[in-house]
Structure formats: structure tokens, C-alpha cells
Amino acid sequence: MDDNMKKIPFDINYLLKNFPTPFYVYDERGILNSLKKLQNSFNWCDFKEYFAVKATPTPYILRILGENGAGTDCSSMAELILSEKSGINGEDILFTSNNTPIEEYKKAYDLGAIINFDDTDHIKKFLNKIGKPDIASIRYTPKNAYGTEVIGNPKNSKFGMPYKKVLEGYKIMIDSGIKRVGFHAMLVSNTLSTDIITRNTQIIFEAVKNISEKLNIEFEFIDIGGGFGIPYKPEEKELDINLLSKNIKDLYNYYFNDFKPKLYTENGRYITGPHGYLITKVLHIKSSYKMYVGVDANMANLMRPAIYGAYHHITVLNKSGEYETYDVVGSLCENNDKFAINRKLPKIEEEDILIIHDVGAHGHSMGFNYNGKLKSAEFVYDGEKFKMIRRAETLDDYFSTIIF
């Protein structure tokens, strides 16, 4: 077993000497390389990636993505404002939300965002209370899709509309005078299978083609969603993005001869996931029914292993060989506060530094304050130096909303 199969692409000694653990650090060049790889793969069409803000809602990262041709996929008031403050406006924002407060729709409308509707009632309320959006789409959830183990059975999904309601929604939009329309679906999450994404894209394209013919609509864009996965385990292979693009191009050319819609994706994990690292220090080694490594990070810093059973690779800084089996745990009053269970790692001692890999998406953003734990700082490495892009929370922050 080789604990060095995943590596961190920079020296973190400067950060360790000057800042307390735990903290997050991101590789800026890695993030931009992932974006460019996606863009280059789909350069055969009018393509745009709308980065899923929920994955890494950090203005510095949103800004560099925007400067390199990405838009933002937003689903809340805070995400809309984050985009605005990061210099992203207008149709570079796609607002796709469910159970949406009218004031959030209004903010998206004021920003000139693409409005993606989740229900026909939302369309009616929007038209009645706000007005007519310049461009809008509808989220489609078919009865069946492929590779739904993570995202769930479409029939149990709170997101989107079945085919008949989608048809009804587009009729409402057309009758209201909305001229520019797109189509949206999000059918899978974190898959490395080109076949699964291709099959789901075919479901989407077929629906677009049928609705276009029934209602005489030329869709301006098709958003096939995100869900492009990353290899969390060292032995997993990367998604073959070039093969996937070829498969989708073949489908696109088959279904769309009369009009050529733009093609959008809304990935988060694929762009930032592999390029984020959670750095944490070992506080205690506990021998009980098994061996526990207690670190200063906890589930409040990274909750994916606890709530999903998700695997995140862990390396021990400057150590290899002489393996032992550990549970790597935090300090919360919850027994699922664990980063790894029965993980073979080089023999660990107090004060060792652990690197938890692939936390660049749905890591810091899913943090919380249970047990009064505070959110950690975030840094980015731009190829030359480290920059703090979010300071650590303090107890003053924690208490600031409380009325004693």
C-alpha cells in the first residue's frame, strides 16, 4: 500500500508555522486547469460552464473562474450576492432553485440572471409578482434515469417536473410572451462513468427534441447539469472527459439539425474538488477496542464522511511505511464524527500533520457550528505564494448573533 499515491502539490510548512490548524488550502492552478480541460473538451459547440456555487462559495475562487469564462449556478440569495460581489452578473448567472422565496427570484431577476423554474406554480407566481424574465428554463426530472445511487430515484425527487408538467410550463411561458427559453436537467451526481452521463444526456436531448416539435420552440440552450465525478480513491480512474464530449457531440448532431442550442453544464466538484486539502493536526492517540487518532478538525469542518460514508484519502505529512489501522476522528459529541474507519496509515504520533484530500467541493461550504466548533480559515496557493481568502471564525463571531 502506498500512502503517497495522492500528493499535495505545494509545501505547506509556511502555513503550519504561521497559522493554527485545521485549515483548508486550494490549488489555484489546478482549479483553472480543470475548468480549461472541460472547456476545451466541449469547444465543438457554444459551451459554457456554470460553476455550482454551493460547492465552494468563496469569492476569490468564483472571481478567478469568472475571469476564465465560467458563469455561476446559484440556488439562494447568498449565492446570488456572492456572484454579484465576485463580478459575475447578468446571464453569466443561472438561478436554479426549489421551494424558492419570491424575494430570491426578484434578486435573480434584478441581476438579469437566467431563471430556471422548478414548478409550474413558480412560473405563475413569478409572472404575477415580478414580471416576465428575459430568458428562462424549466428543470426536467424524468421517471427514470441512470446512475442515480447518489442523487436518488427521480420519482422520489423534490426537484424538477415530470414531462407533462414541463410541457405545461413551456406553454405558460410561451403564452406569457417569453421569447428566449432553455432546458435544464440534473440527473446524476459524482459519477466517473461516461456511459451513465451519455445515457442521461440522451434522455435530455430526446425530451428537448420532442417538446421543440410539439410546441414549435427553438431552445436557446440545454443545461445537462453537473455530476461529473472525481476519483476520490487512489485506484479510481479519472472521468474520460474527451470520450464523454465525443459521445455527447454524436448525440447532439443526431438530435439537432434544425437548430443548434448552446450547451451548458453546472459542475462544482469536477472543477474544484480534487484541488482542495484539509490540513489537521493529531491531538491524541487512543487505544480502546480499536486505535483512534484524534485530530483537531472534526465533522463540522468536513461532514461528507459522516453523513454519506464518503471516502477521502488521507496522507501523513513526511511519513510512509510501517502501517497500522486506525479510525481518524474529531471531537464532536457524535460517534459518526469520523474521517476514516479502519484506515491503514503510517504509524501515527501526536503532533503529526494529516492531509485530507479532495475536499475542494462540498467541504468547507457544508460546515456548521455544532458543539460551538468554529469554521476554519481558507487559503489558496497561486503558484507563487499563499493567500488567505477566508479567515478562521472566532468566538466573537460565534457569539455575535446571540442576545444574552
WOHU-V203201 format. One record per helix or strand of 2 or more residues. SS is the DSSP state (H for helix, E for strand). FROM is the first residue (numbers start at 1). LEN is the number of residues. If there is no record, write none. Layout:
{{SS;FROM;LEN} {SS;FROM;LEN}}
//
This chain:
{{H;13;6} {E;23;5} {H;28;14} {E;47;6} {H;53;3} {H;59;9} {E;71;4} {H;77;9} {H;90;3} {E;93;4} {H;102;10} {E;114;4} {H;120;10} {E;135;6} {H;154;3} {H;163;14} {E;180;6} {H;194;22} {E;221;3} {H;241;15} {E;262;4} {H;269;7} {E;276;12} {E;291;5} {H;304;5} {E;314;3} {E;323;7} {E;338;9} {E;353;4} {H;364;3} {H;370;3} {E;377;5} {E;386;5} {H;395;5}}
//
